[in-house]
Amino acid sequence: MRNVPNYLSDDLYIIGLGLCDEKDITVRGLEAVKSSSRVYLEAYTSILLVNKERLEEFYGKDIIVADRDMVETQAEEILRGADTQDVSLLVVGDPFGATTHIDIVLRARSSGIPVRVIHKASIVNAVSACGLQLYNFGQTVSLVYFTDTWKPGSFYDRIRENRGLGLHTLVLLDIKVKEQIEENLARCGKIYEPPRYMSIPQAVSQLIEIESLRAENVVSPKTTLAIALSCVGSDVGTGNDQQRIVCGTLEQLSEQPLETFGEPLHSLVIVGNRLHRMEVMYAEEYAEEYAVCRETWGRVASEAHGCALD
């Protein structure tokens, strides 16, 4: 007989919640939550589409919000007592989608605390909702907000490497949750910025800006195809879904009003130069439904990517 997990042992559970709401958790994850004496929700590397109260009602447990300060500088509070009682840390997406969570696992194991990880879907695999095949993706990159004095371009290098191999690039857009205001950093009190979520036009603008500075012809506003995604997997087909997929050239996406792309969180895919036949078929049947301009989508796919869409 197959062994049944023992939820009466004393462990730190790191539980993936998926992408959308309280019902995305796995049965095993929900059982672990119910067995825990304390439940934390990591709330700065990503967000769900529902609030903490919805989770508490469905899980039947009080939830402690673990902000950036707690996760990065007060991890011992999360680990406290996990060697004598179950403690759960809830993570949007998959537990190992951010290095922060790996750090917590290492800290727990170095303290002799058993760790159990319960996986769930993340944008890294759910991005296939746009019709591009996962094995044709290269390195995933993060795009942070530029400032007047800081415009990191390492993401541009990774996109160049991916496109050199013909691969697509998933670009994760920056979010700012409970970020301390810069001029307040040297003071005793803490004043935080309002939450910000990078939009698709902002992301495209920064990508084009780096291209203009580097001039390596990695992307072109008029001939590089891209796909914007938001709220992936949110009750698709129910009439209440918030999922949005928008296709076009970088230039076209940059010109769309914000409401075109739906609610955050947003992600952007830079389409690679090598497209599989099945991806072409998807473009024929489905992707054009999301295209800013169907004629341009088909023409650029054919001319710049060599896709036979007829």
Short mmCIF file of the C-alpha atoms (twelve columns), coordinates in Angstrom:
data_MODEL
# 
_entry.id   MODEL 
# 
loop_
_atom_site.group_PDB 
_atom_site.id 
_atom_site.type_symbol 
_atom_site.label_atom_id 
_atom_site.label_alt_id 
_atom_site.label_comp_id 
_atom_site.label_asym_id 
_atom_site.label_seq_id 
_atom_site.Cartn_x 
_atom_site.Cartn_y 
_atom_site.Cartn_z 
_atom_site.pdbx_PDB_model_num 
ATOM 1   C CA . MET A 1   0.000   0.000  0.000   1 
ATOM 2   C CA . ARG A 2   1.199   3.475  -0.831  1 
ATOM 3   C CA . ASN A 3   2.425   5.476  2.170   1 
ATOM 4   C CA . VAL A 4   0.124   8.299  3.275   1 
ATOM 5   C CA . PRO A 5   1.889   11.548 4.274   1 
ATOM 6   C CA . ASN A 6   1.984   12.053 8.033   1 
ATOM 7   C CA . TYR A 7   0.707   15.548 8.799   1 
ATOM 8   C CA . LEU A 8   1.129   14.977 12.537  1 
ATOM 9   C CA . SER A 9   4.919   15.288 12.324  1 
ATOM 10  C CA . ASP A 10  6.649   18.572 13.094  1 
ATOM 11  C CA . ASP A 11  7.678   20.275 9.868   1 
ATOM 12  C CA . LEU A 12  8.026   23.522 7.991   1 
ATOM 13  C CA . TYR A 13  5.710   23.319 5.004   1 
ATOM 14  C CA . ILE A 14  6.360   25.544 2.013   1 
ATOM 15  C CA . ILE A 15  3.167   25.396 -0.001  1 
ATOM 16  C CA . GLY A 16  2.534   26.649 -3.512  1 
ATOM 17  C CA . LEU A 17  -0.842  28.325 -3.959  1 
ATOM 18  C CA . GLY A 18  -0.940  28.520 -7.733  1 
ATOM 19  C CA . LEU A 19  -1.766  31.690 -9.602  1 
ATOM 20  C CA . CYS A 20  -5.299  32.813 -8.879  1 
ATOM 21  C CA . ASP A 21  -7.437  32.256 -5.806  1 
ATOM 22  C CA . GLU A 22  -8.020  30.282 -2.615  1 
ATOM 23  C CA . LYS A 23  -9.216  27.170 -4.479  1 
ATOM 24  C CA . ASP A 24  -5.991  26.652 -6.433  1 
ATOM 25  C CA . ILE A 25  -4.226  25.009 -3.484  1 
ATOM 26  C CA . THR A 26  -3.766  21.237 -3.716  1 
ATOM 27  C CA . VAL A 27  -5.614  18.862 -1.386  1 
ATOM 28  C CA . ARG A 28  -2.279  17.919 0.177   1 
ATOM 29  C CA . GLY A 29  -1.433  21.572 0.655   1 
ATOM 30  C CA . LEU A 30  -4.776  22.287 2.296   1 
ATOM 31  C CA . GLU A 31  -4.323  19.363 4.698   1 
ATOM 32  C CA . ALA A 32  -0.910  20.728 5.667   1 
ATOM 33  C CA . VAL A 33  -2.357  24.198 6.281   1 
ATOM 34  C CA . LYS A 34  -5.082  22.798 8.517   1 
ATOM 35  C CA . SER A 35  -2.492  20.867 10.546  1 
ATOM 36  C CA . SER A 36  -0.308  23.936 11.122  1 
ATOM 37  C CA . SER A 37  -0.169  25.984 14.304  1 
ATOM 38  C CA . ARG A 38  0.908   29.093 12.352  1 
ATOM 39  C CA . VAL A 39  0.353   29.952 8.705   1 
ATOM 40  C CA . TYR A 40  2.294   32.681 6.902   1 
ATOM 41  C CA . LEU A 41  1.571   34.178 3.486   1 
ATOM 42  C CA . GLU A 42  4.626   35.480 1.620   1 
ATOM 43  C CA . ALA A 43  3.282   38.683 0.114   1 
ATOM 44  C CA . TYR A 44  5.964   40.494 -1.818  1 
ATOM 45  C CA . THR A 45  7.412   38.346 -4.624  1 
ATOM 46  C CA . SER A 46  3.940   37.906 -6.164  1 
ATOM 47  C CA . ILE A 47  0.232   38.366 -5.435  1 
ATOM 48  C CA . LEU A 48  -2.958  36.348 -5.749  1 
ATOM 49  C CA . LEU A 49  -6.162  37.672 -7.294  1 
ATOM 50  C CA . VAL A 50  -7.957  37.476 -3.925  1 
ATOM 51  C CA . ASN A 51  -7.283  38.983 -0.518  1 
ATOM 52  C CA . LYS A 52  -6.049  37.331 2.676   1 
ATOM 53  C CA . GLU A 53  -9.545  37.171 4.143   1 
ATOM 54  C CA . ARG A 54  -10.736 34.926 1.317   1 
ATOM 55  C CA . LEU A 55  -7.883  32.535 2.055   1 
ATOM 56  C CA . GLU A 56  -8.643  32.528 5.789   1 
ATOM 57  C CA . GLU A 57  -12.307 31.767 5.208   1 
ATOM 58  C CA . PHE A 58  -11.601 28.882 2.848   1 
ATOM 59  C CA . TYR A 59  -8.685  27.400 4.818   1 
ATOM 60  C CA . GLY A 60  -10.286 27.888 8.224   1 
ATOM 61  C CA . LYS A 61  -7.049  29.371 9.610   1 
ATOM 62  C CA . ASP A 62  -5.740  32.786 10.569  1 
ATOM 63  C CA . ILE A 63  -2.979  33.906 8.230   1 
ATOM 64  C CA . ILE A 64  0.016   36.082 9.078   1 
ATOM 65  C CA . VAL A 65  1.238   38.244 6.201   1 
ATOM 66  C CA . ALA A 66  5.005   37.855 5.771   1 
ATOM 67  C CA . ASP A 67  6.245   41.015 4.080   1 
ATOM 68  C CA . ARG A 68  9.671   41.562 2.563   1 
ATOM 69  C CA . ASP A 69  11.204  42.678 5.844   1 
ATOM 70  C CA . MET A 70  10.037  39.558 7.667   1 
ATOM 71  C CA . VAL A 71  11.037  37.108 4.929   1 
ATOM 72  C CA . GLU A 72  14.490  38.585 4.296   1 
ATOM 73  C CA . THR A 73  15.572  39.794 7.746   1 
ATOM 74  C CA . GLN A 74  13.322  38.026 10.254  1 
ATOM 75  C CA . ALA A 75  13.125  34.522 8.841   1 
ATOM 76  C CA . GLU A 76  13.803  33.125 12.311  1 
ATOM 77  C CA . GLU A 77  10.294  34.254 13.293  1 
ATOM 78  C CA . ILE A 78  8.803   32.066 10.569  1 
ATOM 79  C CA . LEU A 79  11.005  29.141 11.638  1 
ATOM 80  C CA . ARG A 80  10.281  29.602 15.342  1 
ATOM 81  C CA . GLY A 81  8.906   26.397 16.851  1 
ATOM 82  C CA . ALA A 82  8.812   24.526 13.525  1 
ATOM 83  C CA . ASP A 83  10.860  21.746 15.135  1 
ATOM 84  C CA . THR A 84  8.053   21.045 17.618  1 
ATOM 85  C CA . GLN A 85  4.939   21.991 15.630  1 
ATOM 86  C CA . ASP A 86  3.838   22.341 12.027  1 
ATOM 87  C CA . VAL A 87  4.314   25.768 10.456  1 
ATOM 88  C CA . SER A 88  3.251   26.651 6.894   1 
ATOM 89  C CA . LEU A 89  4.584   29.309 4.550   1 
ATOM 90  C CA . LEU A 90  2.220   29.950 1.637   1 
ATOM 91  C CA . VAL A 91  3.807   31.065 -1.632  1 
ATOM 92  C CA . VAL A 92  2.027   32.386 -4.713  1 
ATOM 93  C CA . GLY A 93  2.891   30.172 -7.676  1 
ATOM 94  C CA . ASP A 94  5.472   27.482 -6.954  1 
ATOM 95  C CA . PRO A 95  7.610   27.439 -3.770  1 
ATOM 96  C CA . PHE A 96  10.886  27.458 -5.678  1 
ATOM 97  C CA . GLY A 97  9.931   30.280 -8.040  1 
ATOM 98  C CA . ALA A 98  12.063  32.758 -6.049  1 
ATOM 99  C CA . THR A 99  15.509  32.455 -4.460  1 
ATOM 100 C CA . THR A 100 14.060  33.917 -1.244  1 
ATOM 101 C CA . HIS A 101 12.186  30.688 -0.599  1 
ATOM 102 C CA . ILE A 102 15.249  28.559 -1.289  1 
ATOM 103 C CA . ASP A 103 17.093  30.608 1.329   1 
ATOM 104 C CA . ILE A 104 14.392  29.810 3.903   1 
ATOM 105 C CA . VAL A 105 14.682  26.096 3.109   1 
ATOM 106 C CA . LEU A 106 18.444  26.231 3.639   1 
ATOM 107 C CA . ARG A 107 18.034  28.106 6.937   1 
ATOM 108 C CA . ALA A 108 15.503  25.576 8.178   1 
ATOM 109 C CA . ARG A 109 17.628  22.570 7.277   1 
ATOM 110 C CA . SER A 110 20.702  24.116 8.884   1 
ATOM 111 C CA . SER A 111 18.620  24.436 12.068  1 
ATOM 112 C CA . GLY A 112 17.563  20.787 11.913  1 
ATOM 113 C CA . ILE A 113 13.971  21.596 10.934  1 
ATOM 114 C CA . PRO A 114 12.389  19.110 8.505   1 
ATOM 115 C CA . VAL A 115 11.049  20.819 5.372   1 
ATOM 116 C CA . ARG A 116 8.268   19.614 3.121   1 
ATOM 117 C CA . VAL A 117 7.622   21.355 -0.180  1 
ATOM 118 C CA . ILE A 118 4.241   21.112 -1.907  1 
ATOM 119 C CA . HIS A 119 4.437   22.309 -5.490  1 
ATOM 120 C CA . LYS A 120 1.865   24.138 -7.616  1 
ATOM 121 C CA . ALA A 121 1.553   25.850 -10.981 1 
ATOM 122 C CA . SER A 122 3.455   29.070 -11.623 1 
ATOM 123 C CA . ILE A 123 3.680   31.491 -14.532 1 
ATOM 124 C CA . VAL A 124 6.811   29.627 -15.672 1 
ATOM 125 C CA . ASN A 125 4.671   26.739 -16.901 1 
ATOM 126 C CA . ALA A 126 1.281   28.469 -17.206 1 
ATOM 127 C CA . VAL A 127 2.795   30.812 -19.811 1 
ATOM 128 C CA . SER A 128 2.028   28.048 -22.310 1 
ATOM 129 C CA . ALA A 129 -1.558  29.392 -22.274 1 
ATOM 130 C CA . CYS A 130 -0.359  31.778 -24.984 1 
ATOM 131 C CA . GLY A 131 0.200   28.840 -27.345 1 
ATOM 132 C CA . LEU A 132 3.988   28.760 -27.323 1 
ATOM 133 C CA . GLN A 133 5.517   25.442 -26.320 1 
ATOM 134 C CA . LEU A 134 7.458   25.300 -23.084 1 
ATOM 135 C CA . TYR A 135 10.473  23.502 -24.507 1 
ATOM 136 C CA . ASN A 136 10.969  26.400 -26.914 1 
ATOM 137 C CA . PHE A 137 11.555  28.845 -24.050 1 
ATOM 138 C CA . GLY A 138 15.025  29.892 -22.993 1 
ATOM 139 C CA . GLN A 139 16.126  31.691 -19.845 1 
ATOM 140 C CA . THR A 140 13.461  33.543 -17.874 1 
ATOM 141 C CA . VAL A 141 14.368  37.137 -17.046 1 
ATOM 142 C CA . SER A 142 13.155  39.790 -14.621 1 
ATOM 143 C CA . LEU A 143 12.644  43.400 -15.641 1 
ATOM 144 C CA . VAL A 144 12.874  45.917 -12.787 1 
ATOM 145 C CA . TYR A 145 11.758  49.528 -12.697 1 
ATOM 146 C CA . PHE A 146 14.402  51.861 -14.082 1 
ATOM 147 C CA . THR A 147 15.418  54.976 -12.187 1 
ATOM 148 C CA . ASP A 148 17.264  58.073 -13.357 1 
ATOM 149 C CA . THR A 149 20.558  56.601 -12.133 1 
ATOM 150 C CA . TRP A 150 19.982  52.819 -12.371 1 
ATOM 151 C CA . LYS A 151 19.088  51.040 -15.596 1 
ATOM 152 C CA . PRO A 152 20.369  47.466 -15.355 1 
ATOM 153 C CA . GLY A 153 20.617  45.695 -18.689 1 
ATOM 154 C CA . SER A 154 21.440  42.101 -17.785 1 
ATOM 155 C CA . PHE A 155 17.961  41.020 -18.931 1 
ATOM 156 C CA . TYR A 156 18.851  42.307 -22.417 1 
ATOM 157 C CA . ASP A 157 21.862  39.965 -22.552 1 
ATOM 158 C CA . ARG A 158 19.703  36.980 -21.664 1 
ATOM 159 C CA . ILE A 159 17.144  37.887 -24.335 1 
ATOM 160 C CA . ARG A 160 20.000  38.161 -26.852 1 
ATOM 161 C CA . GLU A 161 21.262  34.708 -25.879 1 
ATOM 162 C CA . ASN A 162 17.766  33.226 -26.164 1 
ATOM 163 C CA . ARG A 163 17.067  34.822 -29.521 1 
ATOM 164 C CA . GLY A 164 20.456  33.621 -30.765 1 
ATOM 165 C CA . LEU A 165 19.119  30.106 -30.228 1 
ATOM 166 C CA . GLY A 166 15.698  30.957 -31.655 1 
ATOM 167 C CA . LEU A 167 14.050  30.611 -28.239 1 
ATOM 168 C CA . HIS A 168 11.231  32.563 -26.614 1 
ATOM 169 C CA . THR A 169 11.868  34.647 -23.490 1 
ATOM 170 C CA . LEU A 170 9.491   34.961 -20.544 1 
ATOM 171 C CA . VAL A 171 9.926   38.403 -18.971 1 
ATOM 172 C CA . LEU A 172 8.667   38.772 -15.395 1 
ATOM 173 C CA . LEU A 173 7.695   42.359 -14.662 1 
ATOM 174 C CA . ASP A 174 8.661   44.151 -11.474 1 
ATOM 175 C CA . ILE A 175 6.315   44.654 -8.546  1 
ATOM 176 C CA . LYS A 176 6.869   46.988 -5.615  1 
ATOM 177 C CA . VAL A 177 5.046   45.970 -2.444  1 
ATOM 178 C CA . LYS A 178 5.888   47.713 0.827   1 
ATOM 179 C CA . GLU A 179 9.012   49.347 -0.563  1 
ATOM 180 C CA . GLN A 180 10.563  51.969 1.694   1 
ATOM 181 C CA . ILE A 181 10.769  55.490 0.264   1 
ATOM 182 C CA . GLU A 182 14.416  56.259 -0.603  1 
ATOM 183 C CA . GLU A 183 14.689  59.567 1.254   1 
ATOM 184 C CA . ASN A 184 13.298  57.843 4.328   1 
ATOM 185 C CA . LEU A 185 15.901  55.049 4.417   1 
ATOM 186 C CA . ALA A 186 18.311  56.970 6.661   1 
ATOM 187 C CA . ARG A 187 15.623  57.878 9.179   1 
ATOM 188 C CA . CYS A 188 14.393  55.843 12.105  1 
ATOM 189 C CA . GLY A 189 10.774  55.604 11.021  1 
ATOM 190 C CA . LYS A 190 9.635   53.630 7.988   1 
ATOM 191 C CA . ILE A 191 7.469   55.180 5.302   1 
ATOM 192 C CA . TYR A 192 6.500   52.975 2.378   1 
ATOM 193 C CA . GLU A 193 5.615   53.641 -1.237  1 
ATOM 194 C CA . PRO A 194 2.147   52.666 -2.477  1 
ATOM 195 C CA . PRO A 195 2.168   49.268 -4.235  1 
ATOM 196 C CA . ARG A 196 3.196   49.418 -7.893  1 
ATOM 197 C CA . TYR A 197 2.965   46.799 -10.625 1 
ATOM 198 C CA . MET A 198 4.869   47.265 -13.862 1 
ATOM 199 C CA . SER A 199 2.596   47.555 -16.893 1 
ATOM 200 C CA . ILE A 200 3.186   46.134 -20.354 1 
ATOM 201 C CA . PRO A 201 3.727   49.575 -21.987 1 
ATOM 202 C CA . GLN A 202 6.273   50.438 -19.265 1 
ATOM 203 C CA . ALA A 203 8.109   47.150 -19.823 1 
ATOM 204 C CA . VAL A 204 8.195   47.595 -23.589 1 
ATOM 205 C CA . SER A 205 9.386   51.180 -23.204 1 
ATOM 206 C CA . GLN A 206 12.298  50.073 -21.024 1 
ATOM 207 C CA . LEU A 207 13.189  47.253 -23.405 1 
ATOM 208 C CA . ILE A 208 13.250  49.631 -26.366 1 
ATOM 209 C CA . GLU A 209 15.277  52.135 -24.316 1 
ATOM 210 C CA . ILE A 210 17.965  49.544 -23.600 1 
ATOM 211 C CA . GLU A 211 17.981  48.544 -27.267 1 
ATOM 212 C CA . SER A 212 18.570  52.163 -28.252 1 
ATOM 213 C CA . LEU A 213 21.468  52.391 -25.786 1 
ATOM 214 C CA . ARG A 214 23.077  49.067 -26.697 1 
ATOM 215 C CA . ALA A 215 22.170  49.036 -30.426 1 
ATOM 216 C CA . GLU A 216 22.819  45.289 -30.799 1 
ATOM 217 C CA . ASN A 217 19.640  44.683 -32.807 1 
ATOM 218 C CA . VAL A 218 18.311  42.174 -30.306 1 
ATOM 219 C CA . VAL A 219 14.768  43.501 -30.602 1 
ATOM 220 C CA . SER A 220 13.036  45.800 -33.048 1 
ATOM 221 C CA . PRO A 221 9.870   47.745 -32.200 1 
ATOM 222 C CA . LYS A 222 8.311   47.034 -35.606 1 
ATOM 223 C CA . THR A 223 9.410   43.433 -36.256 1 
ATOM 224 C CA . THR A 224 9.738   41.740 -32.859 1 
ATOM 225 C CA . LEU A 225 6.578   39.887 -31.899 1 
ATOM 226 C CA . ALA A 226 5.579   39.764 -28.251 1 
ATOM 227 C CA . ILE A 227 2.715   38.403 -26.173 1 
ATOM 228 C CA . ALA A 228 1.380   40.069 -23.047 1 
ATOM 229 C CA . LEU A 229 -0.331  37.982 -20.378 1 
ATOM 230 C CA . SER A 230 -2.232  38.839 -17.213 1 
ATOM 231 C CA . CYS A 231 -4.149  36.861 -14.578 1 
ATOM 232 C CA . VAL A 232 -3.313  33.580 -16.303 1 
ATOM 233 C CA . GLY A 233 -5.639  30.718 -15.368 1 
ATOM 234 C CA . SER A 234 -8.319  32.803 -13.671 1 
ATOM 235 C CA . ASP A 235 -11.576 30.856 -14.154 1 
ATOM 236 C CA . VAL A 236 -11.105 30.694 -17.901 1 
ATOM 237 C CA . GLY A 237 -14.372 30.065 -19.740 1 
ATOM 238 C CA . THR A 238 -16.647 30.913 -16.805 1 
ATOM 239 C CA . GLY A 239 -17.563 34.418 -17.920 1 
ATOM 240 C CA . ASN A 240 -15.851 35.797 -14.813 1 
ATOM 241 C CA . ASP A 241 -12.281 35.191 -15.929 1 
ATOM 242 C CA . GLN A 242 -9.737  37.995 -15.829 1 
ATOM 243 C CA . GLN A 243 -7.157  36.267 -17.985 1 
ATOM 244 C CA . ARG A 244 -5.950  38.459 -20.823 1 
ATOM 245 C CA . ILE A 245 -3.606  37.561 -23.677 1 
ATOM 246 C CA . VAL A 246 -2.620  40.273 -26.164 1 
ATOM 247 C CA . CYS A 247 -0.332  39.725 -29.150 1 
ATOM 248 C CA . GLY A 248 1.452   42.210 -31.374 1 
ATOM 249 C CA . THR A 249 4.749   43.810 -32.217 1 
ATOM 250 C CA . LEU A 250 6.551   45.638 -29.427 1 
ATOM 251 C CA . GLU A 251 5.550   48.925 -31.007 1 
ATOM 252 C CA . GLN A 252 1.870   47.942 -31.107 1 
ATOM 253 C CA . LEU A 253 1.847   46.798 -27.488 1 
ATOM 254 C CA . SER A 254 3.488   50.035 -26.370 1 
ATOM 255 C CA . GLU A 255 0.690   52.032 -27.988 1 
ATOM 256 C CA . GLN A 256 -2.230  50.234 -26.310 1 
ATOM 257 C CA . PRO A 257 -4.110  51.789 -23.370 1 
ATOM 258 C CA . LEU A 258 -3.480  50.158 -19.999 1 
ATOM 259 C CA . GLU A 259 -6.969  48.627 -19.818 1 
ATOM 260 C CA . THR A 260 -6.158  46.507 -22.885 1 
ATOM 261 C CA . PHE A 261 -3.919  44.301 -20.761 1 
ATOM 262 C CA . GLY A 262 -6.241  43.730 -17.806 1 
ATOM 263 C CA . GLU A 263 -5.395  43.650 -14.129 1 
ATOM 264 C CA . PRO A 264 -1.906  42.850 -12.762 1 
ATOM 265 C CA . LEU A 265 0.185   40.817 -12.526 1 
ATOM 266 C CA . HIS A 266 1.546   41.107 -16.055 1 
ATOM 267 C CA . SER A 267 4.148   39.079 -17.914 1 
ATOM 268 C CA . LEU A 268 5.639   39.544 -21.355 1 
ATOM 269 C CA . VAL A 269 6.916   36.971 -23.836 1 
ATOM 270 C CA . ILE A 270 9.451   37.966 -26.482 1 
ATOM 271 C CA . VAL A 271 8.772   35.540 -29.327 1 
ATOM 272 C CA . GLY A 272 11.834  33.687 -30.581 1 
ATOM 273 C CA . ASN A 273 12.939  33.360 -34.172 1 
ATOM 274 C CA . ARG A 274 12.350  29.608 -34.325 1 
ATOM 275 C CA . LEU A 275 8.727   28.542 -34.185 1 
ATOM 276 C CA . HIS A 276 7.519   24.943 -34.022 1 
ATOM 277 C CA . ARG A 277 4.814   23.839 -36.452 1 
ATOM 278 C CA . MET A 278 2.331   23.428 -33.593 1 
ATOM 279 C CA . GLU A 279 2.989   27.000 -32.492 1 
ATOM 280 C CA . VAL A 280 2.234   28.144 -36.023 1 
ATOM 281 C CA . MET A 281 -1.010  26.170 -35.976 1 
ATOM 282 C CA . TYR A 282 -1.965  27.784 -32.690 1 
ATOM 283 C CA . ALA A 283 -1.263  31.188 -34.180 1 
ATOM 284 C CA . GLU A 284 -3.540  30.329 -37.095 1 
ATOM 285 C CA . GLU A 285 -6.405  29.139 -34.918 1 
ATOM 286 C CA . TYR A 286 -6.180  31.121 -31.697 1 
ATOM 287 C CA . ALA A 287 -3.460  33.726 -31.317 1 
ATOM 288 C CA . GLU A 288 -4.994  36.025 -33.903 1 
ATOM 289 C CA . GLU A 289 -8.024  36.360 -31.647 1 
ATOM 290 C CA . TYR A 290 -5.765  38.256 -29.241 1 
ATOM 291 C CA . ALA A 291 -3.764  40.178 -31.820 1 
ATOM 292 C CA . VAL A 292 -3.781  43.970 -31.769 1 
ATOM 293 C CA . CYS A 293 -3.808  43.806 -35.574 1 
ATOM 294 C CA . ARG A 294 -4.338  40.400 -37.174 1 
ATOM 295 C CA . GLU A 295 -2.865  41.443 -40.501 1 
ATOM 296 C CA . THR A 296 0.351   42.719 -38.911 1 
ATOM 297 C CA . TRP A 297 0.632   39.678 -36.608 1 
ATOM 298 C CA . GLY A 298 0.438   37.298 -39.563 1 
ATOM 299 C CA . ARG A 299 2.708   39.370 -41.796 1 
ATOM 300 C CA . VAL A 300 5.480   39.796 -39.217 1 
ATOM 301 C CA . ALA A 301 5.217   36.124 -38.201 1 
ATOM 302 C CA . SER A 302 5.696   35.174 -41.836 1 
ATOM 303 C CA . GLU A 303 8.375   37.689 -42.806 1 
ATOM 304 C CA . ALA A 304 10.441  37.870 -39.597 1 
ATOM 305 C CA . HIS A 305 9.934   34.308 -38.366 1 
ATOM 306 C CA . GLY A 306 9.449   32.383 -41.581 1 
ATOM 307 C CA . CYS A 307 6.068   31.000 -40.533 1 
ATOM 308 C CA . ALA A 308 3.737   29.715 -43.238 1 
ATOM 309 C CA . LEU A 309 0.352   30.917 -41.990 1 
ATOM 310 C CA . ASP A 310 -1.579  30.414 -45.219 1 
# 
